[in-house]
Amino acid sequence: MKKIKLAENLYQYQFQPFDNQHFGFNIYVMLDGRKALLIDTAFEQHATTVVEDLKKEGVEIKEVVFSHFHPDHISGLPVLDSPKIYGNALYQESLDRYTPLEKHHYFSDVNILTAESTVIFGEFQLKFKPIKGHVICGLFTIINNQFVHVADDVMASNDGVALLPSVHRSNVNDHIESLELLKDYAACTLLLSHGNAISGEHAVLQAIESRQRYLKAILNSEHPISIEEALEGCDCKFLHQEWHDYVYN
């Protein structure tokens, strides 16, 4: 585990990928004295490490914002001590699809976030943009107008290599639109659920546009296309190109 200080009272806990994968896992922590707000919990072993590290400083986790409800973002919740939780209004669809029914009670009191919502936590002001890019229940979290947590709409390896967008043909257009929305925050630092932060307007726009090129190639083709055809003209190398196999399945 690597603990990275991003700003005063804002930390990234970064964990290594599982075997045969390129993407690691991040949990972001905001501190307000002896209280903490998390963005995502990753898996139980990751959340346990964060809980234990914070306990050394006498800090308790009081609130959690979920960027979306895939297992690698929410499975750590059971090891926490009943924090207040937040998420996109469409969370139930993902919960039903990916999470065993016997664990649904952990998510029985989700506080719904909309584009009009604001959460104040100590010195941090959090605003939100519900999105349907990578998944229907996605959420951008804007922190003090300086950082934007981008869920899985932009992903990279822990050493900064881009990961192929993970989508189905049915939501490719939604993913393009969520990335277009992200351009409004190009002056901010992007906080990724998988990978390191991206900062600097040029780097942010390049990350967005390279992914849009791939997605637009799929959208604009009337028939299924190969990964080679989809990546023609892209100026970056994507890891996990095998994810393209799921686009049409």
C-alpha positions in Angstrom: 0.0 0.0 0.0 1.2 3.5 -0.8 -0.2 6.6 1.0 0.0 9.7 -1.1 -0.7 13.2 0.3 -2.6 15.1 -2.4 -3.4 18.3 -0.4 -3.8 19.3 3.2 -6.1 16.6 4.8 -6.6 14.8 1.5 -4.9 11.4 0.9 -4.9 8.7 -1.7 -4.4 5.1 -0.5 -3.2 3.1 -3.5 -3.1 -0.7 -3.6 -1.4 -3.0 -6.1 -3.3 -4.9 -8.8 -4.3 -8.5 -8.4 -2.4 -11.2 -10.3 -2.6 -10.9 -14.1 -4.3 -7.5 -14.0 -2.9 -4.0 -14.6 -5.3 -1.9 -12.5 -4.7 -1.2 -8.9 -7.2 0.2 -6.4 -7.6 3.6 -4.8 -9.4 4.8 -1.7 -9.4 8.6 -1.1 -9.6 10.0 2.4 -10.6 13.5 3.5 -9.9 14.4 7.1 -11.7 16.7 9.5 -9.9 16.4 12.8 -10.5 12.9 14.0 -13.2 12.2 11.4 -12.8 10.9 7.9 -14.8 10.8 4.7 -13.9 8.2 2.1 -14.5 8.0 -1.6 -15.0 4.3 -2.3 -13.9 1.4 -0.1 -12.4 -1.0 -2.7 -12.4 -4.6 -1.4 -12.5 -5.7 2.3 -8.7 -6.2 2.5 -8.1 -2.7 1.2 -10.7 -1.0 3.5 -9.3 -2.9 6.5 -5.8 -1.5 5.8 -7.2 2.1 5.6 -9.3 1.6 8.8 -6.2 0.3 10.7 -4.0 3.2 9.4 -6.5 5.8 10.4 -7.1 4.2 13.8 -3.4 4.8 14.6 -4.2 8.5 14.4 -7.4 8.2 16.4 -9.5 8.8 13.2 -12.9 7.2 12.6 -14.6 6.9 9.2 -17.9 8.7 9.4 -19.0 9.1 5.8 -18.5 7.3 2.4 -19.2 8.6 -1.1 -19.5 5.8 -3.6 -18.4 6.7 -7.2 -20.5 3.8 -8.4 -21.7 0.4 -7.2 -19.3 -2.1 -8.7 -17.8 -4.7 -6.3 -14.3 -3.3 -6.4 -15.7 0.1 -5.1 -18.2 -1.0 -2.5 -17.1 -4.4 -1.1 -15.1 -2.8 1.8 -18.1 -1.3 3.4 -18.9 -4.2 5.8 -15.5 -3.6 7.7 -16.5 0.0 8.5 -18.5 1.0 11.5 -21.9 2.0 9.9 -20.8 5.3 8.2 -23.2 7.6 6.5 -23.2 6.6 2.8 -23.9 8.5 -0.4 -24.5 7.5 -4.0 -26.2 7.9 -7.3 -30.0 7.4 -7.4 -29.6 4.6 -9.8 -27.4 2.5 -7.5 -29.9 -0.3 -7.0 -29.6 -1.7 -10.6 -25.8 -2.3 -10.1 -26.3 -3.6 -6.6 -28.8 -6.1 -7.8 -26.6 -7.2 -10.7 -23.2 -7.5 -8.9 -23.7 -7.8 -5.2 -25.1 -10.9 -3.4 -28.5 -10.4 -1.9 -27.3 -11.2 1.6 -25.0 -8.1 1.5 -27.7 -5.7 0.4 -28.6 -4.7 3.9 -25.3 -2.8 4.2 -26.6 -0.4 1.5 -30.2 0.0 2.9 -29.7 3.7 3.7 -28.0 5.3 0.7 -28.3 9.1 0.7 -29.0 10.1 -2.9 -26.7 12.7 -4.5 -27.8 14.8 -7.5 -26.3 17.6 -9.5 -27.8 20.0 -6.9 -26.3 18.3 -3.9 -23.5 19.7 -1.8 -21.7 17.8 1.0 -19.6 19.9 3.4 -17.0 17.9 5.4 -14.6 20.1 7.3 -12.7 22.3 4.9 -14.0 20.3 1.9 -17.0 21.2 -0.3 -18.1 18.3 -2.4 -20.4 18.8 -5.4 -21.5 16.0 -7.8 -22.4 15.2 -11.4 -24.3 12.0 -11.9 -23.1 10.2 -15.1 -23.9 7.1 -17.1 -20.6 6.5 -18.8 -18.8 3.4 -17.5 -21.9 2.4 -15.6 -25.4 3.8 -15.1 -24.9 4.8 -11.5 -21.6 6.7 -12.0 -20.8 9.9 -10.1 -18.2 12.6 -10.6 -17.2 14.2 -7.3 -15.9 17.8 -7.4 -13.8 18.7 -4.4 -13.2 22.4 -3.7 -13.3 23.0 -7.4 -9.7 21.7 -7.4 -10.0 18.0 -7.7 -12.5 15.8 -9.6 -12.9 12.1 -8.7 -13.8 10.5 -12.1 -15.1 7.1 -11.0 -14.0 4.6 -13.7 -14.6 6.9 -16.7 -10.8 7.4 -16.9 -8.6 4.6 -15.8 -4.9 3.9 -15.8 -2.4 1.5 -14.3 -0.5 2.5 -11.1 2.4 3.6 -13.3 0.3 5.8 -15.5 -0.5 3.7 -18.6 -4.0 4.2 -19.9 -6.5 1.4 -19.6 -9.0 0.8 -22.3 -12.5 2.2 -21.5 -14.7 -0.6 -20.2 -18.1 -0.3 -21.8 -20.8 -2.2 -23.7 -22.0 -1.0 -27.1 -25.3 0.1 -25.5 -23.7 2.8 -23.3 -20.8 4.0 -25.5 -22.6 7.2 -26.3 -23.2 7.8 -22.6 -19.5 7.3 -22.0 -18.6 9.8 -24.7 -21.0 12.3 -23.1 -19.6 11.9 -19.6 -16.1 12.4 -20.9 -17.3 15.6 -22.7 -18.7 16.8 -19.4 -15.3 16.2 -17.8 -13.7 18.7 -20.2 -15.3 21.4 -18.2 -13.0 20.5 -15.4 -9.8 20.3 -17.4 -8.1 22.8 -15.1 -8.7 20.5 -12.1 -6.7 17.5 -11.1 -8.4 14.2 -12.0 -8.5 11.6 -9.2 -8.8 8.1 -10.7 -10.3 5.1 -9.0 -7.6 3.1 -10.8 -4.3 4.9 -11.4 -2.5 8.1 -10.4 -3.9 11.6 -10.5 -3.8 13.5 -13.8 -3.2 17.2 -13.7 -2.4 20.0 -16.1 -5.0 21.0 -18.7 -3.1 19.5 -21.7 -2.7 16.1 -20.0 -6.3 16.0 -18.8 -7.7 16.9 -22.3 -5.3 14.4 -23.9 -6.5 11.6 -21.5 -10.2 12.5 -22.3 -9.8 12.8 -26.1 -7.8 9.6 -26.5 -10.6 7.6 -24.9 -13.3 9.4 -26.9 -11.5 8.5 -30.1 -11.8 4.8 -29.3 -15.4 5.2 -28.2 -16.4 7.2 -31.2 -14.9 4.6 -33.6 -17.3 2.0 -32.0 -20.3 4.4 -32.1 -19.7 5.4 -35.7 -19.4 1.9 -37.1 -22.6 0.2 -38.3 -21.0 -3.2 -37.7 -18.8 -4.7 -34.9 -15.2 -3.6 -35.4 -12.0 -5.2 -34.2 -9.8 -3.6 -31.5 -7.3 -2.7 -34.3 -9.9 -0.8 -36.2 -11.2 0.9 -33.0 -7.8 2.1 -32.0 -6.8 3.3 -35.4 -5.7 7.0 -35.0 -5.4 6.8 -31.2 -2.2 8.3 -30.0 -1.8 6.3 -26.8 -1.3 2.6 -25.9 -4.1 1.1 -23.9 -3.7 -1.8 -21.5 -6.4 -4.4 -21.1 -7.3 -4.4 -24.8 -9.1 -7.7 -24.1 -12.0 -5.6 -22.6 -12.9 -4.8 -26.2 -14.3 -8.4 -26.5 -17.1 -7.4 -24.1 -18.3 -4.4 -26.2 -20.6 -6.4 -28.4 -21.5 -9.2 -25.9 
